């Protein structure tokens, strides 16, 4: 009989109920306790899950030696102190995005987890979607050829966050996807943002990344769009991909499109180029809730002691890149080195 992983969930706000539901449905998990400062939310937990303990006292919770892992779904400003206490208490941790507020905090948690031999799982949820996994397989099989660029748009109307700008709120999704699919970290980032609705709170941003070789990446973010768009373009020397997360059945389209240059032509017109417009393939994607996959990956990582794809180092790098983007914003878009 496989070992049951005992988990405590901290924070029962926006994402907490989804975490409790998914972990409760995992046969290898037992949720021992849910912690929140809001007693009304805890009452909801008790009504829906009578067997789960509820508490407002985090310190007493992490002293419970029967708990193997702590799932942290609280505001970003609380991630570091809560995660640090859990690691010191010899617990594995799951932390919502962004991992921490600063690069130094993320680095400290990674080093502490290594010392304690514990798993850090950062909830970069899109990495666990069937669509992103399918795209990754296509890239690894060299179906796209050499990657030209990654271009992502994540825009909608709201939700405004009072304590963070649009970059810290939305960019972790696209940066984590970019790192995973590109297979490397960028060298630098140049960022531009604007505060339209609320003074000194950037609600629209554009991030431009430089990679080794000729690869590039661009991310567009906004809380002020009349339409919701979650779309990514990936262009390669052989094929190109359009990934639309809002599509229900055709999330990925692989275009057999490309361009080649006739180097023998001395003309400066388009006659020196050859364009290829072939088939469009729509891979069959089995729909499965990403959070189900993520919860399973966390449990498997604990059981096998193998780092997940969204481990502490992945979370650290995403925070490092966002910090660099923030520095670029403050300097009027000057490129800031990352690696």
For each residue, the residues with C-beta under 8 A, 3 or more apart:
1:
2: 28 303
3: 28 303
4: 28 29 30
5: 28 29 30 68 69 299 302 303
6: 29 30 31 32 66 67 68 69
7: 23 29 30 31 32 67 68 69 70 71
8: 31 32 33 34 35 61 62 64 67 69 70 71
9: 12 16 19 20 23 31 33 34 35 71 73
10: 34 35 36 58 61 70 71 72 73 74 82
11: 15 16 35 36 72 73 74 96
12: 9 16 17 20 34 36 38 41 42 44 45 73
13: 16 36 41 73 74
14:
15: 11 18 19 73 96 123
16: 9 11 12 13 19 20 34 36 41 73
17: 12 20 21
18: 15 21 22 291
19: 9 15 16 22 23 71 73 94 291 295
20: 9 12 16 17 23 24 31 34 45 49 52
21: 17 18 24 25
22: 18 19 25 26 289 291 292 295
23: 7 9 19 20 26 29 31 71 295
24: 20 21 29 31 49
25: 21 22 292
26: 22 23 29 295 296 299
27:
28: 2 3 4 5 299 303
29: 4 5 6 7 23 24 26 295 299
30: 4 5 6 7
31: 6 7 8 9 20 23 24 34 49 52
32: 6 7 8 52 53 64 66 67
33: 8 9 52 53 54 55 61 64 67
34: 8 9 10 12 16 20 31 42 45 49 52 53 54 55
35: 8 9 10 11 54 55 56 57 58 61
36: 10 11 12 13 16 39 41 42 45 54 56
37: 56
38: 12 41 42
39: 36 42 43 56
40: 43 44
41: 12 13 16 36 38 44 45
42: 12 34 36 38 39 45 46 54 55 56
43: 39 40 46 47 54
44: 12 40 41 47 48
45: 12 20 34 36 41 42 48 49 52 54
46: 42 43 49 50 52 54
47: 43 44 50
48: 44 45
49: 20 24 31 34 45 46 52
50: 46 47
51:
52: 20 31 32 33 34 45 46 49
53: 32 33 34
54: 33 34 35 36 42 43 45 46
55: 33 34 35 42 58 60 61
56: 35 36 37 39 42
57: 35 60 61
58: 10 35 55 61 62 82 85
59: 62 63 85
60: 55 57 63 64
61: 8 10 33 35 55 57 58 64 67 70
62: 8 58 59 67 70 85 86 89 91
63: 59 60 89
64: 8 32 33 60 61 67
65:
66: 6 32
67: 6 7 8 32 33 61 62 64 70 91
68: 5 6 7 91 92 302
69: 5 6 7 8 91 92 93 94 119 298 302
70: 7 8 10 61 62 67 82 83 86 91 92 93 94
71: 7 8 9 10 19 23 93 94
72: 10 11 78 79 82 83 86 93 94 95 96
73: 9 10 11 12 13 15 16 19 96
74: 10 11 13 78 79 82 96
75: 78 79 163
76: 79 96 98 100 101 163 164 168
77: 101 163
78: 72 74 75 81 82
79: 72 74 75 76 82 83 95 96 98 99 100 101 105
80: 83 84 100 101 102 105 108 109
81: 78 84 85
82: 10 58 70 72 74 78 79 85 86
83: 70 72 79 80 86 87 93 95 100 109 120
84: 80 81 87 88 108 109 112
85: 58 59 62 81 82 88 89
86: 62 70 72 82 83 89 91 93
87: 83 84 90 91 93 109 112 113 116 118
88: 84 85 112 116
89: 62 63 85 86
90: 87 116 118
91: 62 67 68 69 70 86 87 118
92: 68 69 70 118 119 120 121 298 301 302
93: 69 70 71 72 83 86 87 113 118 119 120 121
94: 19 69 70 71 72 121 122 123 298
95: 72 79 83 99 100 120 121 122 123 315
96: 11 15 72 73 74 76 79 122 123
97: 122 123 124 125 172 173 176 315 318
98: 76 79 101 168 172 315 318 319 322
99: 79 95 106 109 122 312 315 316 318 319
100: 76 79 80 83 95 103 105 106 109 315 319
101: 76 77 79 80 98 105 319
102: 80 105 106 319 323
103: 100 106 107 316 319 320 323
104: 107 108
105: 79 80 100 101 102 108 109 319
106: 99 100 102 103 109 110 312 315 316 319 320
107: 103 104 110 111 316
108: 80 84 104 105 111 112
109: 80 83 84 87 99 100 105 106 112 113 120 312 316
110: 106 107 113 114 120 312 313 315 316
111: 107 108 114 115
112: 84 87 88 108 109 115 116
113: 87 93 109 110 116 117 118 119 120 312
114: 110 111 117
115: 111 112
116: 87 88 90 112 113
117: 113 114 305
118: 87 90 91 92 93 113
119: 69 92 93 113 298 301 302 305 307 308 311
120: 83 92 93 95 109 110 113 311 312 315
121: 92 93 94 95 294 297 298 301 308 310 311
122: 94 95 96 97 99 310 311 312 314 315 318
123: 15 94 95 96 97 294 310
124: 97 127 172 173 176 177 310 314 315 318
125: 97 128 129 173 290 291 294
126: 129 132 173 176 177 245 290
127: 124 132 176 177 180 309 310
128: 125 132 133 290 291 293 294 297 310
129: 125 126 132 133 245 290 293
130: 133 134 285 286 287 288 290 293
131: 134 135 243 245 251 252 285
132: 126 127 128 129 135 136 177 180 181 243
133: 128 129 130 136 137
134: 130 131 137 138 252 283 285
135: 131 132 138 139 181 234 241 243 252
136: 132 133 139 140 180 181
137: 133 134 140 141
138: 134 135 141 143 144 241 254
139: 135 136 142 143 144 147 181 183 234
140: 136 137
141: 137 138
142: 139 145 238
143: 138 139 238 239 254
144: 138 139 147 234 235 236 237 238 239 240 241
145: 142 236 237 238 239
146: 236 237
147: 139 144 150 182 215 234 235 236
148: 214 215 216 235 236 237
149: 215 216 217 218 233 234 235
150: 147 178 181 182 215 216 217 218 232 233 234
151: 217 218 219 232 233 234 235
152: 174 177 178 217 218 219 220 231 232 233
153: 219 220 229 230 231 232
154: 170 173 174 219 220 221 222 229 230
155: 220 221 222 223 225 227 228 229
156: 222 223 225 227 228 229
157: 223 224 225 226 228
158: 223
159: 223
160: 197 198 201 203 223
161: 164 165 168 169
162:
163: 75 76 77
164: 76 161 168 169
165: 161 168 169 193 201 202 203 205
166: 169 170 171 193 202 203 204 205 221 222 223
167: 170 171 191 193 202 205 207 221 322 325 326 329
168: 76 98 161 164 165 171 172 322 326
169: 161 164 165 166 223
170: 154 166 167 173 174 221 223
171: 166 167 168 174 175 205 207 219 221 322 325
172: 97 98 124 168 175 176 318 322
173: 97 124 125 126 154 170 176 177
174: 152 154 170 171 177 178 219 221 232
175: 171 172 178 179 219 318 321 322
176: 97 124 126 127 172 173 179 180 310 314 318
177: 124 126 127 132 152 173 174 180 181 232
178: 150 152 174 175 181 182 186 209 217 219
179: 175 176 182 184 185 314 317 318
180: 127 132 136 176 177 183 309
181: 132 135 136 139 150 177 178 234
182: 147 150 178 179 186 211 215 217
183: 139 180
184: 179 211 212
185: 179 317 321 338 339
186: 178 182 189 209 210 211 217 321 338 339
187: 210 211 212 337 338 339
188: 209 210 324 335 336 337 338
189: 186 207 208 209 210 321 324 325 328 335 336 338
190: 207 208 210 328 333 334 335 336
191: 167 205 206 207 208 325 326 328 329 333
192: 205 206 329 333
193: 165 166 167 202 204 205 206 329
194: 202 203 204 205
195: 198 199 200 201 202 203
196: 203 204 224
197: 160 201 203 223 224
198: 160 195 201 203
199: 195
200: 195
201: 160 165 195 197 198
202: 165 166 167 193 194 195 205 329
203: 160 165 166 194 195 196 197 198 222 223 224
204: 166 193 194 196 221 222 223 224
205: 165 166 167 171 191 192 193 194 202 220 221 222 325 329
206: 191 192 193 218 219 220 221
207: 167 171 189 190 191 218 219 220 221 325
208: 189 190 191 216 217 218
209: 178 186 188 189 216 217 218 219
210: 186 187 188 189 190 216 335
211: 182 184 186 187 215 216 217
212: 184 187 215
213:
214: 148
215: 147 148 149 150 182 211 212
216: 148 149 150 208 209 210 211
217: 149 150 151 152 178 182 186 208 209 211
218: 149 150 151 152 206 207 208 209
219: 151 152 153 154 171 174 175 178 206 207 209
220: 152 153 154 155 205 206 207
221: 154 155 166 167 170 171 174 204 205 206 207
222: 154 155 156 166 203 204 205 225
223: 155 156 157 158 159 160 166 169 170 197 203 204
224: 157 196 197 203 204
225: 155 156 157 222 228 229
226: 157
227: 155 156
228: 155 156 157 225 246
229: 153 154 155 156 225 246
230: 153 154 244 245 246
231: 152 153 242 243 244 245 246
232: 150 151 152 153 174 177 241 242 243
233: 149 150 151 152 240 241 242 243
234: 135 139 144 147 149 150 151 181 240 241 243
235: 144 147 148 149 151 240
236: 144 145 146 147 148 239 240
237: 144 145 146 148 258
238: 142 143 144 145 258
239: 143 144 145 236 254 255 256 257 258
240: 144 233 234 235 236 254 255 257 258
241: 135 138 144 232 233 234 252 253 254 255
242: 231 232 233 252 253 255
243: 131 132 135 231 232 233 234 251 252
244: 230 231 247 250 251 253
245: 126 129 131 230 231 251
246: 228 229 230 231
247: 244 250 251
248: 251 287
249:
250: 244 247 253 282
251: 131 243 244 245 247 248 285
252: 131 134 135 241 242 243 282 283 285
253: 241 242 244 250 280 281 282
254: 138 143 239 240 241 280 281 282 283
255: 239 240 241 242 278 280
256: 239 276 277 278 279 280 281
257: 239 240 275 276 277 278
258: 237 238 239 240 275 276
259: 273 274 275 276
260: 273 274 276
261: 272 273 274
262: 265 271 272 273 274
263:
264:
265: 262 271 272
266:
267: 271 272
268: 272
269: 272
270: 273
271: 262 265 267
272: 261 262 265 267 268 269
273: 259 260 261 262 270
274: 259 260 261 262
275: 257 258 259
276: 256 257 258 259 260
277: 256 257
278: 255 256 257
279: 256
280: 253 254 255 256
281: 253 254 256
282: 250 252 253 254
283: 134 252 254
284:
285: 130 131 134 251 252
286: 130
287: 130 248
288: 130 292 293
289: 22 292 293
290: 125 126 128 129 130 293 294
291: 18 19 22 125 128 294 295
292: 22 25 288 289 295 296
293: 128 129 130 288 289 290 296 297
294: 121 123 125 128 290 291 297 298 310
295: 19 22 23 26 29 291 292 298 299
296: 26 292 293 299 300
297: 121 128 293 294 300 301 308 309 310
298: 69 92 94 119 121 294 295 301 302 308
299: 5 26 28 29 295 296 302 303
300: 296 297 303 304 306 308
301: 92 119 121 297 298 304 305 306 307 308 311
302: 5 68 69 92 119 298 299 305
303: 2 3 5 28 299 300
304: 300 301
305: 117 119 301 302
306: 300 301
307: 119 301 311 312 313
308: 119 121 297 298 300 301 311
309: 127 180 297 314
310: 121 122 123 124 127 128 176 294 297 314 315
311: 119 120 121 122 301 307 308 314 315
312: 99 106 109 110 113 120 122 307 315 316
313: 110 307 316 317
314: 122 124 176 179 309 310 311 317 318
315: 95 97 98 99 100 106 110 120 122 124 310 311 312 318 319
316: 99 103 106 107 109 110 312 313 319 320
317: 179 185 313 314 320 321
318: 97 98 99 122 124 172 175 176 179 314 315 321 322
319: 98 99 100 101 102 103 105 106 315 316 322 323
320: 103 106 316 317 323 324 338
321: 175 185 186 189 317 318 324 325 338
322: 98 167 168 171 172 175 318 319 325 326
323: 102 103 319 320 326 327
324: 188 189 320 321 327 328 336 337 338
325: 167 171 189 191 205 207 321 322 328 329 336
326: 167 168 191 322 323 329 330
327: 323 324 330 331 336
328: 189 190 191 324 325 331 333 334 335 336
329: 167 191 192 193 202 205 325 326 333
330: 326 327
331: 327 328 334 336
332:
333: 190 191 192 328 329
334: 190 328 331
335: 188 189 190 210 328
336: 188 189 190 324 325 327 328 331
337: 187 188 324
338: 185 186 187 188 189 320 321 324
339: 185 186 187
